[in-house]
Amino acid sequence: MGGGGVLTLRQEGPQVHMKAERPADGKGLYKVWLHGDQGGQLLLGTLVPENGTLRLGRTLSVGALERAGCWPRFRAEAVLAFAFGAPSGGRWYCEQHPDQLVADPVLRARLRGAMLCRRGEEGFSLSAPFRTDRPVSLAALFCLARVERREGQLHMVWEFDSEGNPKVPHKKE
């Protein structure tokens, strides 16, 4: 499982039983995401402390996983969703409501679902997986994105100022 830990699954007919486990590091709360090979994603849930580790158990139907684009092939990732203590400005985390961060109402309406977010001193960045065979997240800002490789996968990254306005790359103030 990306981000550390192990995801095991057992299929019984139309049901898939999943158990995620990662070491407890005291850094904060972790959420487990499933990422389908065709671009789908599904929040599996939040890992909870249990006997010195962080664990999560879920049972989902094959149909629900298929509708989310996470079946039969997917990868799992444990993402630090809430850091204990001071936020570190360089760590990506899963932002459940990126629409609440941006100022423009048109962009707000186009931001559906969770995205990776990184906060900094002068604003924040939003990131989403990039695939040539899938629609681009935030297509209205396609020309303002840069592409980064993270854990072997391409991601589009958009920069925003502290008020939630998109930044133009390489623009001198």
matplotlib code that plots the C-alpha trace (Angstrom):
import matplotlib.pyplot as plt

x = [0.0, 1.4, 2.2, 3.2, 1.3, -0.6, -4.1, -5.5, -8.7, -10.9, -13.7, -16.8, -19.2, -20.4, -18.7, -15.1, -13.7, -10.7, -8.4, -5.8, -3.0, 0.0, 2.4, 1.3, 3.8, 2.0, 2.0, -1.7, -4.8, -4.4, -7.1, -7.0, -7.8, -8.3, -7.1, -8.4, -6.2, -8.7, -8.6, -11.4, -10.9, -12.7, -12.2, -12.0, -12.0, -9.8, -7.3, -7.9, -5.4, -5.6, -2.8, 0.0, -1.0, -3.5, -6.3, -9.4, -11.8, -14.5, -16.8, -17.9, -19.8, -18.0, -20.7, -19.8, -16.1, -16.9, -19.0, -16.1, -13.7, -11.7, -12.3, -10.9, -7.5, -6.6, -3.9, -4.3, -2.7, -2.6, -2.5, -1.8, -5.1, -4.7, -1.3, -1.1, 0.7, 1.8, 1.0, 4.0, 4.1, 5.4, 3.5, 0.7, -2.5, -6.0, -8.3, -11.9, -13.4, -11.0, -13.9, -14.0, -10.4, -10.8, -12.3, -13.8, -17.3, -16.9, -13.8, -15.7, -18.5, -15.9, -14.1, -15.9, -14.4, -11.1, -7.8, -4.3, -3.4, -0.2, -0.1, 2.7, 3.4, 2.1, -0.9, -1.6, -1.3, -3.9, -3.0, -4.7, -3.6, -3.0, -3.8, -4.0, -7.1, -9.1, -10.6, -8.4, -9.3, -9.7, -9.7, -10.4, -7.0, -5.2, -2.7, -1.8, -0.8, 2.6, 3.1, 5.0, 5.8, 5.0, 5.3, 5.7, 2.4, 2.0, 0.1, -1.1, -0.4, -2.1, -0.8, -3.2, -2.5, -3.6, -7.0, -7.7, -7.0, -5.0, -1.4, 0.1, 3.3, 6.6, 4.8, 7.0, 5.1]
y = [0.0, 3.4, 5.5, 2.4, -0.6, -3.5, -3.9, -7.5, -8.5, -11.5, -11.9, -13.9, -13.9, -10.3, -9.0, -7.9, -7.8, -5.4, -4.9, -2.1, -1.8, 0.5, 1.3, 4.0, 6.8, 9.5, 12.0, 12.2, 10.6, 8.6, 7.8, 4.9, 5.6, 3.1, 4.3, 2.3, 1.6, 3.5, 6.7, 6.0, 6.6, 5.7, 6.6, 3.4, 5.1, 6.4, 4.1, 3.9, 3.1, -0.5, -2.3, 0.0, 0.0, 1.8, -0.4, -0.3, -3.0, -2.5, -4.8, -3.5, -5.0, -5.7, -3.5, -0.5, -1.0, -1.2, 1.9, 3.8, 2.6, 0.6, -3.0, -5.4, -3.6, -0.9, 0.3, 1.4, 4.4, 5.6, 9.4, 11.6, 13.5, 15.4, 16.1, 16.4, 19.6, 22.4, 21.8, 21.2, 23.2, 20.7, 17.6, 16.5, 15.4, 14.5, 17.5, 16.3, 19.7, 21.5, 23.5, 25.4, 26.6, 28.4, 31.8, 31.5, 30.2, 28.5, 26.6, 25.8, 24.2, 22.1, 20.7, 17.5, 15.0, 14.9, 16.1, 16.2, 19.5, 21.1, 24.3, 26.8, 30.2, 32.0, 29.8, 26.2, 23.6, 21.2, 18.0, 15.2, 12.1, 12.8, 10.2, 10.7, 8.5, 10.3, 13.8, 16.3, 17.5, 21.3, 21.4, 25.1, 25.6, 23.0, 25.6, 26.7, 23.2, 21.6, 17.9, 16.1, 12.4, 11.1, 7.4, 6.5, 8.3, 11.5, 14.3, 17.7, 20.5, 23.9, 26.7, 29.1, 32.2, 32.5, 33.9, 30.9, 32.5, 30.5, 31.6, 32.0, 29.9, 31.8, 35.2, 37.9, 40.2]
z = [0.0, -1.0, 2.1, 4.1, 5.3, 3.8, 2.3, 2.2, 0.5, 0.4, -2.1, -1.1, -4.0, -4.6, -1.5, -1.0, 2.5, 2.9, 5.8, 5.8, 8.4, 8.8, 11.6, 14.0, 13.7, 15.8, 12.9, 12.5, 10.9, 7.8, 5.2, 2.8, -0.9, -3.7, -7.1, -10.1, -13.1, -15.3, -13.1, -10.6, -6.9, -3.7, -0.1, 1.8, 5.2, 8.1, 9.9, 13.6, 16.4, 17.6, 19.6, 18.4, 14.7, 12.6, 11.1, 9.0, 7.9, 5.2, 3.2, -0.2, -3.0, -6.3, -8.0, -5.7, -6.5, -10.2, -10.2, -8.4, -11.2, -8.6, -9.7, -10.7, -10.8, -8.3, -6.0, -2.4, -0.7, 2.9, 2.9, 5.9, 6.0, 9.2, 10.8, 14.6, 15.6, 13.2, 9.6, 7.5, 4.3, 1.8, 2.5, 0.2, 1.9, 0.7, 0.8, 0.9, -0.2, -2.5, -3.8, -0.5, -1.1, -4.4, -4.9, -8.4, -8.5, -11.9, -10.6, -7.4, -9.4, -11.4, -8.3, -7.5, -5.1, -3.2, -4.5, -3.2, -1.5, -0.3, 1.7, 1.7, 3.0, -0.1, -0.9, -1.8, -4.6, -5.8, -7.6, -9.4, -11.3, -15.1, -17.7, -21.5, -21.7, -19.1, -18.7, -17.0, -13.6, -13.7, -17.5, -17.4, -15.9, -18.1, -19.5, -15.9, -14.7, -14.5, -14.6, -11.8, -11.3, -7.9, -6.9, -10.6, -11.6, -13.5, -11.6, -12.8, -10.2, -10.0, -7.8, -6.0, -3.9, -0.3, -1.4, -3.7, -7.0, -9.6, -10.1, -13.6, -13.8, -14.1, -13.9, -12.4, -10.0]

ax = plt.figure().add_subplot(projection="3d")
ax.plot(x, y, z, "-o")
ax.set_aspect("equal")
plt.show()
